Amino acid sequence: MRKLLALGLAVAGLTAVAPAGAADVRLGLNSSAGLGCQIVGGRVGFQEGRFGLYGQGSYCTSNVEGKGGTGAFGGLITGDLLTFGNVTTYALLGAEIQGSNTAVQGGLGLRYGLALLPVEAYVEVGAQRISTALQPVIGPRLAVGVNYRLNVANLQGDIPAPLVFEDGETVQYAGSAPEECKLTQEQDIARARGAARAAANEGLGAAASAYGAAYSNVSYKIEITSVGINGNVGSAGGKVTITATQNSNGQRVSGTYGGTIKLVRSGCGWQATGFTRSDG
């Protein structure tokens, strides 16, 4: 039971989606799923706040008997529009070279991701215009794919070391919020704590739902016992006690697990970017 609850917690990642505000590097794989020439493609890009810039390459089928496919290479810019829970909608505009032809494309996208898990799925729909020697070809465009997301703050290696859990509360603070935020140290710490708690609540809810076939009547208690802030990065440590009914035998079981949520400053607030389990 302890192992399975821990696994559920790890899979859920103690996750919540916070507004995009920190810089992310994204590596992606995608396909047109049969609507368009693209069979398989790759994408690499960088997102800062609401805006992203990507380079992409793909293999396109010719769809002509006896004729081989060709490569397509180009770029894409995106701008986030609205966020609903774990879903973000965005607009996109791009251009690429398909063999000896050029193409421009535009449309809308939908991205689903959990902030503490590095993987997110996306789907993009729109239209493209291919310029040929005879006349332009206009048609639909579809891309479905998955991104691996890595926060730049994590790449820099300056996330504070995980804090030791203690009875009571531990606070470490170095640096301050941006001047325009007009936040006191206590308010900044409170926002970091709130972001961590929201992430934990979202992830535990996802874990309870995902393991509904094995466990029912799930309840949990979250304790944030330590907060550390170092400039624009931080961490929040704590523990969660989970209680549930095991469906196979009706037994009431429970377990307590510790961990540290990594945080990065996002505007005047904080965004969760990672989770590390501990045995404490």
C-alpha positions as CSV (number, residue, x, y, z in Angstrom):
1,M,0.0,0.0,0.0
2,R,2.7,2.4,0.9
3,K,4.5,1.8,-2.4
4,L,1.4,2.2,-4.5
5,L,0.4,5.4,-2.8
6,A,3.9,6.7,-3.2
7,L,3.8,5.7,-6.8
8,G,0.6,7.6,-7.3
9,L,2.1,10.6,-5.7
10,A,5.1,10.5,-7.9
11,V,3.1,9.9,-11.1
12,A,0.9,12.9,-10.3
13,G,4.0,14.8,-9.5
14,L,2.2,17.0,-6.9
15,T,1.3,19.1,-9.9
16,A,-0.6,22.3,-10.8
17,V,-0.4,24.5,-13.8
18,A,0.7,28.0,-13.0
19,P,0.6,30.9,-15.5
20,A,3.6,30.7,-17.8
21,G,6.0,33.3,-16.6
22,A,9.4,31.5,-16.3
23,A,11.6,30.6,-19.2
24,D,11.3,27.1,-20.5
25,V,13.2,25.1,-23.1
26,R,10.9,22.7,-25.0
27,L,11.9,19.6,-27.0
28,G,9.1,18.0,-28.9
29,L,8.0,15.2,-31.3
30,N,4.9,15.5,-33.5
31,S,2.9,14.3,-36.4
32,S,0.2,15.6,-38.7
33,A,-1.9,12.4,-38.0
34,G,-2.6,12.1,-41.7
35,L,-3.9,15.7,-42.2
36,G,-1.0,17.2,-44.1
37,C,2.3,16.0,-45.4
38,Q,4.1,15.5,-42.1
39,I,4.7,12.0,-41.0
40,V,7.0,12.7,-38.0
41,G,8.7,15.8,-36.9
42,G,10.8,17.3,-34.2
43,R,10.7,20.7,-32.5
44,V,13.0,22.6,-30.2
45,G,12.2,26.0,-28.8
46,F,12.3,28.5,-26.0
47,Q,9.3,30.1,-24.1
48,E,9.5,33.2,-22.0
49,G,6.2,34.2,-20.4
50,R,3.4,34.0,-22.9
51,F,5.6,33.9,-26.0
52,G,7.5,31.1,-27.6
53,L,10.0,30.7,-30.5
54,Y,10.6,27.3,-32.1
55,G,12.6,25.7,-34.9
56,Q,11.2,22.5,-36.4
57,G,12.0,19.8,-38.9
58,S,9.9,17.0,-40.3
59,Y,9.7,14.3,-42.9
60,C,6.9,14.8,-45.4
61,T,5.3,12.1,-47.6
62,S,4.8,12.9,-51.2
63,N,1.5,10.9,-51.4
64,V,2.5,10.1,-55.0
65,E,3.0,6.5,-56.0
66,G,6.6,5.7,-56.7
67,K,7.8,9.1,-55.4
68,G,9.7,9.4,-52.2
69,G,9.1,11.9,-49.4
70,T,11.1,15.0,-48.6
71,G,12.2,17.1,-45.6
72,A,10.6,20.2,-44.3
73,F,12.4,22.8,-42.1
74,G,11.2,26.1,-40.6
75,G,10.2,28.1,-37.6
76,L,7.2,28.9,-35.5
77,I,6.2,31.7,-33.0
78,T,3.4,31.2,-30.5
79,G,1.6,33.4,-28.1
80,D,-0.5,32.1,-25.1
81,L,-4.1,33.3,-25.0
82,L,-6.1,31.8,-22.1
83,T,-5.3,29.2,-19.4
84,F,-8.0,27.0,-17.9
85,G,-6.7,24.7,-15.2
86,N,-4.1,22.5,-16.8
87,V,-5.0,23.6,-20.4
88,T,-3.5,26.6,-22.2
89,T,-4.7,27.9,-25.6
90,Y,-2.3,29.8,-27.9
91,A,-2.1,31.3,-31.4
92,L,0.7,30.4,-33.8
93,L,2.3,31.6,-36.9
94,G,5.1,29.9,-38.9
95,A,7.0,29.4,-42.1
96,E,9.0,26.5,-43.6
97,I,10.6,25.1,-46.7
98,Q,9.0,21.9,-48.0
99,G,11.4,20.5,-50.6
100,S,11.7,23.3,-53.2
101,N,8.5,25.1,-52.1
102,T,7.9,27.5,-49.3
103,A,4.9,27.5,-46.9
104,V,3.4,29.8,-44.4
105,Q,1.0,28.6,-41.7
106,G,-1.2,29.9,-38.9
107,G,-3.8,28.6,-36.4
108,L,-4.6,27.9,-32.8
109,G,-3.1,25.4,-30.4
110,L,-4.1,23.7,-27.2
111,R,-1.4,22.6,-24.7
112,Y,-2.1,20.2,-21.7
113,G,0.6,20.0,-19.1
114,L,1.3,19.6,-15.4
115,A,3.7,22.1,-14.0
116,L,5.8,19.6,-12.0
117,L,5.9,17.0,-14.7
118,P,8.3,17.8,-17.6
119,V,6.0,16.3,-20.3
120,E,3.1,18.1,-22.0
121,A,0.8,17.2,-24.9
122,Y,-0.4,19.6,-27.6
123,V,-2.6,19.8,-30.6
124,E,-2.5,22.5,-33.3
125,V,-5.1,23.2,-36.0
126,G,-5.1,25.8,-38.7
127,A,-4.3,26.4,-42.4
128,Q,-1.2,26.6,-44.6
129,R,-0.4,28.2,-47.9
130,I,2.3,26.4,-50.0
131,S,3.8,28.5,-52.8
132,T,4.6,26.5,-56.0
133,A,5.9,27.4,-59.4
134,L,2.4,27.1,-60.8
135,Q,0.0,28.4,-58.2
136,P,-0.4,28.4,-54.4
137,V,-1.9,25.4,-52.6
138,I,-4.0,26.2,-49.6
139,G,-5.1,23.5,-47.2
140,P,-5.7,22.5,-43.6
141,R,-2.9,21.9,-41.1
142,L,-2.9,19.6,-38.0
143,A,-0.1,18.8,-35.6
144,V,-0.3,16.6,-32.6
145,G,2.6,16.0,-30.3
146,V,4.3,15.9,-27.0
147,N,7.0,18.2,-25.5
148,Y,9.6,17.6,-22.9
149,R,9.9,20.9,-20.9
150,L,12.9,22.0,-18.9
151,N,12.9,25.2,-16.9
152,V,15.9,27.4,-17.5
153,A,16.3,28.0,-13.7
154,N,16.9,24.3,-13.3
155,L,19.5,24.3,-16.1
156,Q,21.4,27.0,-14.2
157,G,21.7,24.7,-11.2
158,D,20.9,27.4,-8.6
159,I,17.8,25.9,-7.0
160,P,18.6,25.8,-3.3
161,A,19.3,22.4,-1.8
162,P,16.3,20.5,-0.5
163,L,15.4,21.7,3.0
164,V,15.4,19.4,6.0
165,F,12.0,18.6,7.4
166,E,11.6,19.6,11.0
167,D,8.9,19.9,13.6
168,G,7.7,23.4,13.2
169,E,8.6,25.8,10.4
170,T,11.9,26.7,8.8
171,V,12.3,29.8,6.6
172,Q,15.4,30.8,4.6
173,Y,15.3,34.0,2.6
174,A,17.9,35.7,0.4
175,G,16.9,38.3,-2.1
176,S,13.6,40.1,-2.6
177,A,10.7,40.4,-5.0
178,P,10.8,42.8,-7.9
179,E,10.4,46.4,-6.7
180,E,7.3,46.9,-8.7
181,C,5.5,44.1,-6.8
182,K,5.7,46.1,-3.5
183,L,5.9,42.9,-1.5
184,T,7.3,42.5,2.0
185,Q,9.5,39.5,2.8
186,E,6.6,37.9,4.6
187,Q,4.2,38.4,1.7
188,D,6.8,37.0,-0.8
189,I,7.2,33.9,1.4
190,A,3.4,33.5,1.8
191,R,3.0,33.5,-2.0
192,A,5.7,30.9,-2.4
193,R,4.0,28.8,0.2
194,G,0.7,29.2,-1.5
195,A,2.0,28.2,-4.9
196,A,3.5,25.0,-3.4
197,R,0.3,24.2,-1.6
198,A,-1.8,24.7,-4.7
199,A,0.6,22.4,-6.7
200,A,0.3,19.7,-4.0
201,N,-3.5,19.9,-3.9
202,E,-3.7,19.6,-7.7
203,G,-1.3,16.7,-7.9
204,L,-2.9,14.8,-5.1
205,G,-6.3,15.3,-6.7
206,A,-4.9,13.9,-9.9
207,A,-3.4,10.9,-8.1
208,A,-6.7,10.1,-6.3
209,S,-8.5,10.1,-9.6
210,A,-5.9,8.1,-11.4
211,Y,-6.0,5.3,-8.8
212,G,-9.8,5.3,-8.4
213,A,-10.0,1.6,-9.4
214,A,-7.7,0.6,-6.5
215,Y,-8.6,3.1,-3.8
216,S,-11.7,5.0,-2.8
217,N,-12.6,7.5,-0.1
218,V,-9.2,9.2,-0.4
219,S,-8.4,12.0,2.0
220,Y,-5.1,13.8,2.5
221,K,-3.5,16.4,4.7
222,I,-0.7,18.7,3.4
223,E,1.9,20.3,5.7
224,I,4.4,22.9,4.4
225,T,7.2,22.8,7.0
226,S,10.0,24.8,5.3
227,V,10.3,27.5,2.6
228,G,13.6,28.7,1.1
229,I,14.0,31.6,-1.4
230,N,17.2,32.6,-3.1
231,G,16.6,35.5,-5.5
232,N,14.2,34.2,-8.2
233,V,14.3,30.5,-7.3
234,G,13.1,28.7,-4.2
235,S,11.8,25.5,-2.7
236,A,9.1,24.4,-0.3
237,G,9.5,21.3,1.8
238,G,6.8,19.4,3.6
239,K,4.9,16.1,4.0
240,V,1.5,14.7,3.1
241,T,-0.5,12.1,4.9
242,I,-2.8,10.1,2.7
243,T,-5.7,7.9,3.9
244,A,-7.8,5.7,1.6
245,T,-9.9,2.6,1.5
246,Q,-8.4,-0.4,-0.4
247,N,-11.1,-1.6,-2.8
248,S,-9.9,-5.1,-3.0
249,N,-10.5,-5.9,0.7
250,G,-12.2,-2.8,2.2
251,Q,-9.3,-2.0,4.5
252,R,-8.6,1.6,5.6
253,V,-4.9,2.3,4.9
254,S,-2.6,5.3,5.2
255,G,0.9,6.6,4.6
256,T,3.0,9.7,5.2
257,Y,5.4,10.9,2.5
258,G,7.8,13.9,2.3
259,G,9.2,15.9,-0.5
260,T,10.4,19.2,-1.8
261,I,8.7,21.3,-4.5
262,K,11.0,23.5,-6.6
263,L,9.8,27.0,-7.4
264,V,10.7,29.8,-9.8
265,R,9.5,33.4,-9.6
266,S,6.8,34.2,-12.1
267,G,6.0,38.0,-12.1
268,C,5.0,38.9,-8.6
269,G,4.2,35.3,-7.7
270,W,5.7,31.8,-7.9
271,Q,5.5,28.8,-10.3
272,A,6.2,25.2,-9.4
273,T,8.7,23.6,-11.7
274,G,9.7,20.3,-10.1
275,F,9.2,17.8,-7.2
276,T,11.6,15.6,-5.4
277,R,10.4,12.8,-3.0
278,S,12.2,12.1,0.2
279,D,12.0,9.4,2.8
280,G,11.7,12.0,5.6
